[in-house]
Amino acid sequence: MTLIIISILFSIINCVPQDDKYESLRKNMVEQQIENRGITNQPTLDAMKKVPRHKFVPPNSIERAYNDRPLPIGYGQTISQPYIVAYMTAAINLKSGQKVLEIGTGSGYQAAVLSEIVDEVYTIEIITELYNSSNKRLDKLKCENVFCRNSDGYFGWEEFAPFDAIVVTAAAEYIPPSLIKQLKDGGKMIIPVGSPYLTQMLVLVEKKGEEIFTTSLLPVRFVPFTRGN
C-alpha cells in the first residue's frame, strides 16, 4: 500500500511541473512576444494564453513550440509565428457570437485560437494528411465549435456563408473573389497577398455594402496558397 501511495504521489509531482512549465511558457509568450509589440486586444490575448501551442507542433518541435518563430508541420507547411497568429486575430477584432471562416487549417492552431473567441469556426485544408491530423487533434482537444473540411479553400464554404470574418493563412497572388462574396456586410478578411516564397503584404479587407476597402498592414512571409488540380 505504501509503495502504491508513493507511486501515485510521484506521478502527481512529476506531472504538475510539466503542466506549469507550458502554462508559464504561454504566459511569457503572450507578454514578451505579443503584448510587448503593441497587441492589446483582450480576447486575442486570453485565447493565446489558453490554447496549448505545444500540442499543435510535431513531437520533435515541442520544446520550441513557444519560441518566436514559425515551425514546420510537414508537407511544406508551417505553424505561424505566435505574434503573427495574434496580430491576424486582433486585426479582425472578433467578438462572441460571430462565425469565422479560416482558409488553411494546417495543424489547427489558428482555428483553436479563433474558437476561444467566436461561436463557430469553419476551417478548410486542402492537404488531406493535414486535414486528417488537425481534425483529430481539434476533436481530442474538444474544440467542439470548429468544423473542418478537406477541399480547395479558394472557393470558401458557401453552405455556411456569409461569415463575419475570414482568416487566410497562406499567401495568394490576389484576393479570391469567392471569399469576398462570402464575407458578410461589415465583415473583415485578413490575407497575405503577394508572390509565393517572397515577402508578401498582410492585407485587411473590409466589406461595406457594395464597396470593398483594403489596408496594407505589414510585410510577412507565408507558404503559398495551395490550389486543387
JORA-V808351 format. One record per residue. N is the residue number from 0. RES is the residue in one small letter. SS is DSSP state (a for helix, b for strand, c for the rest). BURIAL is + if it has 16 or more other C-alpha atoms within 10 Angstrom, else -. Layout:
BEGIN
N RES SS BURIAL
N RES SS BURIAL
END
This chain:
BEGIN
0 m c -
1 t a -
2 l a -
3 i a -
4 i a -
5 i a -
6 s a -
7 i a -
8 l a -
9 f a -
10 s a -
11 i a -
12 i a -
13 n a -
14 c a -
15 v a -
16 p a -
17 q a -
18 d a -
19 d a -
20 k a -
21 y a +
22 e a +
23 s a -
24 l a +
25 r a +
26 k a +
27 n a +
28 m a +
29 v a +
30 e a -
31 q a -
32 q a +
33 i a +
34 e a +
35 n a -
36 r a -
37 g c -
38 i c +
39 t c -
40 n c +
41 q a -
42 p a +
43 t a +
44 l a +
45 d a -
46 a a +
47 m a +
48 k a +
49 k a -
50 v c +
51 p c +
52 r a +
53 h a +
54 k a +
55 f a +
56 v c +
57 p c -
58 p a -
59 n a -
60 s a -
61 i a +
62 e a -
63 r a -
64 a c +
65 y c +
66 n c +
67 d c +
68 r c -
69 p c +
70 l b +
71 p b -
72 i b +
73 g b -
74 y c -
75 g c -
76 q b +
77 t b +
78 i b +
79 s c +
80 q c +
81 p a +
82 y a +
83 i a +
84 v a +
85 a a +
86 y a +
87 m a +
88 t a +
89 a a +
90 a a +
91 i c +
92 n c -
93 l c +
94 k c -
95 s c -
96 g c -
97 q c -
98 k b +
99 v b +
100 l b +
101 e b +
102 i b +
103 g c +
104 t c +
105 g c +
106 s c +
107 g c +
108 y a +
109 q a +
110 a a +
111 a a +
112 v a +
113 l a +
114 s a +
115 e c +
116 i c +
117 v c +
118 d c +
119 e b +
120 v b +
121 y b +
122 t b +
123 i b +
124 e c +
125 i c +
126 i c +
127 t a -
128 e a -
129 l a +
130 y a +
131 n a -
132 s a -
133 s a +
134 n a +
135 k a -
136 r a +
137 l a +
138 d a -
139 k a -
140 l c -
141 k c -
142 c c +
143 e c -
144 n c +
145 v b +
146 f b +
147 c b +
148 r b +
149 n c +
150 s c +
151 d c +
152 g a +
153 y a +
154 f a +
155 g c +
156 w c +
157 e a -
158 e a -
159 f a -
160 a c +
161 p c +
162 f b +
163 d b +
164 a b +
165 i b +
166 v b +
167 v b +
168 t b +
169 a b +
170 a b +
171 a b +
172 e c -
173 y c -
174 i c +
175 p c -
176 p a -
177 s a -
178 l a +
179 i a +
180 k a +
181 q c +
182 l b +
183 k b +
184 d b +
185 g b -
186 g b +
187 k b +
188 m b +
189 i b +
190 i b +
191 p b +
192 v b +
193 g c +
194 s c +
195 p c +
196 y c -
197 l c -
198 t c -
199 q b +
200 m b +
201 l b +
202 v b +
203 l b +
204 v b +
205 e b +
206 k b +
207 k b -
208 g c -
209 e c -
210 e b -
211 i b -
212 f b -
213 t b -
214 t b -
215 s b -
216 l b -
217 l b -
218 p b -
219 v b -
220 r c +
221 f c +
222 v c +
223 p b +
224 f c +
225 t c +
226 r c -
227 g c -
228 n c -
END
